[in-house]
């Protein structure tokens, strides 16, 4: 807090109002043996200017993405954020991010959520979208629970091994104490093996969950997977950790997906040490009643003027616990607003051009690296933004070597995929210049970038 306005007189008046004479009496309910008997071991108070300089010094000890040539991805992506987003989210119409239960005083927030839902539906090719998921991983887990509820007596969820590891771990956490069987579907050439999937699907399968793109940046054949899934009577869930890809590749809904979830951080939300995120969640109309979170609808008031209301809100998590439709409680209002502004600013054509730029830069980097001695691109399929490279030396040593040149080369995938122990996941976005990519290639080859 930058400014504490309470004077000694203010404090005394508040104490008197609640019927105590001192701060010590206010905390009299705390047992003596739990109280600190000496002053806190902190320095004396500083003036505002001194404190700001001190905090600035602490902040400068942290590295920023602008200090490095960063090629990190794996679910959190470094995209440019227009300055206007910060300006608009500060307007008074949007000060509170909490769920707008009172429509008469929440029209700004309600409209932002409505527009967000509309744009997510357009991106995903689905009928209905909500606005209250914490991040892509928890949205994916909620999708697994939706499939179990909708599938009634079905209790198996098939998870592609190409699904981001954090997503799979979150699904496992959500389902740990439920009657749900989680089954891994192996990969073939970096994408879900259709042969293995076909063998694992049976009448007990409630859902198949795949990444689109998957963790390796590979574009899955959703149409073929959807056909296999639907033949078995299960739902196809796609998890999209990099939604910018949806501006370039066919929408999951058009390819047969029943549920589309993902992470919206790419759309105007800062990296900020990996958070906050925003999970989006879109379904067909048939699943609207089992959709977690909240839905905002458009209506007219008694004078015939356009207005917005909270149409559907699942709140039974308070009494139904693990059997609830959802355990999402907080509305991601501010993040929803940032995503809405970002998508509206770029528009359909702008997003397409941005996606094409990302694709072109990543393809250039992939082609350049594939020509280096000892390096190889293990997967032949189409990829977006990121791709896996197998390296001629241990990844940990390679990353350390490149860090000394100011380059964050990527993410080691060997921890989660033992058959790729020398695999490096490299991500390229519009924020990476050609000069940065060329420095990366030179450094990988052993030169000085």
N, C-alpha and C positions, 0 to 999 in steps of 0.2 A: 504494500500500500504506500503510495507516494506521500500522502498527507493525512495526518491524524488530527482532526479538528477539535477534539475534546479538551477543554481547559480543566483545571483543578475544580473550578466552580461547577462546570458541567458534570464532572464525575461525582461530586458530592450530591448534587441534585438528583442524579439517577439513583445513587445509593439510598437516599432518603425516600425516594418514590417506592422502592421495593422493600423498604423497612429495615435496612441495615446501616450501621454507622461507619463502616470502613471496608476496604478491600479484603482485609484479613478475615473480617466477620463473614463476608460474602463466601469465602472458601472454607468456612468452618466445618463443612461437611466432609472435607478431605481429611482422613486420619492423620494424626501427628506424625506417625512413622513413615508416611508417604510424602511428607513435605520436605522440600529442600531447606536446610537450615543456614545456608550461606548464599551470598549473591551468585548469580549465574556467572560463569567464567567467560564473560565477553567483555570486549573493550568498552570504554566510555562512549556515550552517544556522540555522533558526528553531525555536523551541519549538513543541510541538504546538498550543497555543492560538494562537500568532502565525500559524502556517501555515494553520490553519483559517480565521482571519479574512482572510488574504490570498487564499485560494482562494475564499472567499465573495464577496469583492470582485470577483474575476475573473468568477465566475458571474453576478453581478448586472449585468454589462455585456451579457449576452445577454437577448434578449427571450423571454418565455414566452407560450404560447397564452393564458394567463389575463390577459396585459397588453393583449390586442387583441380586437376583435370579428373573429374569423377565419372566413372563408368559403372557405378553401382545401380542395381535395379532390384530384382527379386521381390517385387511387390510394393516398393516405394520409389516413385519416379520424379526426376528433377526436370520439371517443365516450367516454362516462363509463366509468371503470374502478373497480368496487367495491373497497374497501380490503381486503376479505377475501382477494382474489387474492394480494396481496403477502405476507400472513400465511401462507397455505397453501403457497405455493411455497417457503417457507423451512423447511419441515419436513424432518427428517433423512431421511425416506424418499425424498426427491427431490433430495438434495444434488448428485448427479452427473447431468449431462444427457447423458453419453456413451451410446453404443449399449449396451444391457443384454445382453451376450453370456452372462452367467452368471445364468440365471433364478433359481437358488436364493437369490441375494442381491439380486435386482432386481425383486421382485414389485410394489413400489409404482410404479416407473417403467414397468414393463410394463403394469400395469393402466391407468395414465393414458393410455398410447399406445393400448391396446385401446379404451378408452372414447372417446378422440378419434376413432379410425377409425370407430367405430360412429356417432357423432354427425355426422361429415362425410358418411357414407353416407346418413343420414336427411335431411340438408339438401339434398344434391345429387340424391337419388333414384337413386343408383348402388349397385353390388353390393359393391365392394371399394375401400378407401382406404388409402393409405400414410401415413407419418409422418416423412418425412425430406427435405423440400424446403426450399431456402433462402428463396425468396420467390415471389410470383406470376409474375414475369417468367421466372425460370429454370424454374419448373414448366411454363409455357407452352411454352418451348423444348424441354423434355424430352418434352412431349406430341407435338410435331412429330416428334421422333426416333422415338417409339414408333409413330406412324402410318406412318413410312417403313419401320421394321422389319417391322411387321405387314402392311403393304401389299406387301411383297416387291419386285416389279419396278416398283412405282409410285414416282415420284420428284418429284411436284409437291405443294407445299403452298400452298393458297390462303388468304391473310390478308385479312380484312376491314379496310378502312381505318378502321373504327370501333374496331378493337382499340387499346388504349392504345399510344401511340408507343414507350414504353419496352419494352413487350412485343415489339413488332415488331422493335425494334433488337436485343433479346436473342436472338430467334429467328434473326435474320440472322447474329449473331455465332456462335452454335452451329453454324449450317449453312454458314458461309463456305467451308470447305475440304472440304465433303462434296458428293456428287453429288445435290444437292437444288435444285430450281428453286422459288423463292419468287415468288408472283404476287399482286399487290394486287387486291382486289375493290373497285370504287368504291362510293360511298354514294349513296343517294337519300333526301332528306328526313331525313338524320341517321342512317339505318340502312342495313344492307347491301342493295345493289340485287339483288333476286332475278333480274331479267332479265340483268344482267351476270354474276352467278354462274352461271346456267344456261349462258350462252355459253362460260364459261371451263372448266367442268367437262368432263373427258374421261376416258378409260380410264387415263391416267397420273396422275390426281389421287389422292393418298394421304389428304389431309385438307383440311377447311375449318375455319378457326379464326375464331370470332367472339366478341365481348365480350357479356356478359350480366349486368348492363347494360353497354353499350359505353362508350367514353371520354367521350361526351357525356351519359351518364346515361340514354340511350334504351334501351328494352326491345325487343330484337330479336324477330322472329317466328321462334322456333326451330323450331316444328313444320314450317313451310313450308320453311325452310332444310334441316332434317333430311331431308325428303322428296327435295329436289333432290340433296342430298349422297349419300344412300343409293342413289338411282337410278343414280348414276354409279359406285357401288361403293366410295365413299370413306368415311372416318370423319368425324363431326362433333365438333369439339373446342370447348367453350365455356370462355372465360376470365372468371372472376368476380373483379373487383378490389374490389367492395363486397359481401361475402357476406351482410350483413344483409338485402339484398334478397330472398334465398332464403326468408326467413321470411314474405314477403308474396306473392311471385310464384311461379308453378308451377315446380317443380324441373326443372332441365335434363334429368335422366334421364327424367322423365315426358314430355318433349317430343321425345325421340329422340336426345339427345346420347349419343355413344359414350365420350367422355372429358370429364371436368369438372375443370378446374384453377382455381386462383385464389390470392388473397392473404387470409390470415386475420388480418391486423393489427387489423381492426375489433373482433375478439373478445378484448378485454382486454389488448392489447399497446400500450404507450405509443408516441407518435409518435417521440420521441427522435431528432430530426434526420433522420427518414426511415428509421430502422432500430432494431432488427432487424425483419425480417418473417418470415412463415412461409408457405411455399407449400403448399397442399393439392392432392391429386391423387387422383381417383377414377375407376374404370373399371368396365366390365362384366366378368363372370367370364371371358369368353373371352380377355380381355387380361391376366389376372392374372399369367401367367408372363412377360410382357414389361413389367410394371409396374416402374418404377425405385424405388429406395429399399428400405424394409424393411416387413415385415408382422408384426404381433403377433397371435397366436391364443390362444384360450381352450382349456383342457384340464382334466384332473383328475390328481392325483398318485396314488401307489401306495395311498394311504389313501382315495382317492375324493374328496378335497377339491379345490375349484375352484382353478385356477392358470393362469398365463400364461407363454407361451414366445415366443421369436423364431421365427416360422414360416418366413419367407422373407427372405433378405438377399442382394442382388446385390453382389458384391465383385470382379467381374472387371474393374473399371476399372483395376486395378493392372497387368493384363497385356494387356488388349485395347485400351486407349487409346480412340481415337475410335470404335471399333466396339463398345464396351461398351454394355450395356443402359442404364447410367447412370454418370455421373461425380459423383454425389452421394456424398460421403464422411462428412460429419458429421451426426449425429442432432440435430434441432432439439428436443431433449428439454424444455428449460425453456419454450420458446415453446409447444410442444404442451401442456404442463401448464397454462399460463396460459389457453390457448384452451379446454381441457377444463373447467376450473373455471368460466370465464365462461359457457359454454354450459349447464353443469349448474345454475348459479345461476339463470339466466334461465328455462331450460326452454322448452318449445314455446310455451306461451301468453305467457310474458314476452317472448320474442323477437318474437312476432307483434305485441304491443302496442308494443314499441319501434320496430319497422319502420313501423307505422302512424303513430306520432308523427313519425318522420323524414319520411315521405312527406307528411304533412299540413303540416309546417312548410315543406318545400321548395316544395310547391304554393302555399302562401300567399305565399311570397317571389316565386315566378315570376309569379303573378297580379298582385301589386302592381307589380313592375318593368315588366311588359308594358304597364301603363297610363301609364308615363312618356313624355313627349314625346321622340322620337328613338330610344327603345329598342325593341327587337323580340325576340321569341322565334322564331328561325328554323326550329325543328323542332316539328312539331305532335303527334308521338307521345307516348305515356306515358313518363315518366321517373321515376327514383328518386334522391333525395338531391341530385343535381346536374343542372344544365341550362345551356345556352349562351344568352347574351344578346349581341346585336349592339348596339354602342354608337355614339352620334353623334360621339364624339371618339376620338382614338387611345387605345388601351387603356393604353399605358405612361403617358401623361399622366393618365388617369383614375385609375389605381392609385396614382400618386404623390400626387395630390390627396387621395384617401381615406386614404392612409397618414398624412397630416398630421392626420387626425382620429381616428387610432387604429383604422382599419378595414383589414383585409386582404381586399380585395374579391373575389379569385379568381385564376384562372390564365389568362394570355393563350394562346389557341389558334392565333393567327396564325402562329407559328413553324412549327408542324407541319401547318397547314391553310391554305394561301395564300388560299383562297376565303373564309376567315373572319378576315381580317386585323384586323378590329375586333371579334372575338369574345372574350367573357369567359366562362370556365367557373366558375360559382358553385356552391358546395356548402353545404347547410344540414343540420345534424344536430340531435339532441336537445339538444346543448350550446349551441345558439343560441336565446336567448330571443326572444320577440316584440319586446321593446324593441330588441334588437340588430338584428333584421330591419328594423324600422321606421327605425332610424338609418341602416342601409345604403340603404334606399330614398330617404330624405331626402337623404343625401349624394350618391347618384347623380344626383338631380334638381338638384343644385347648391346645396343648402342646407347649413347647419352642423349636423352630427349632435350 
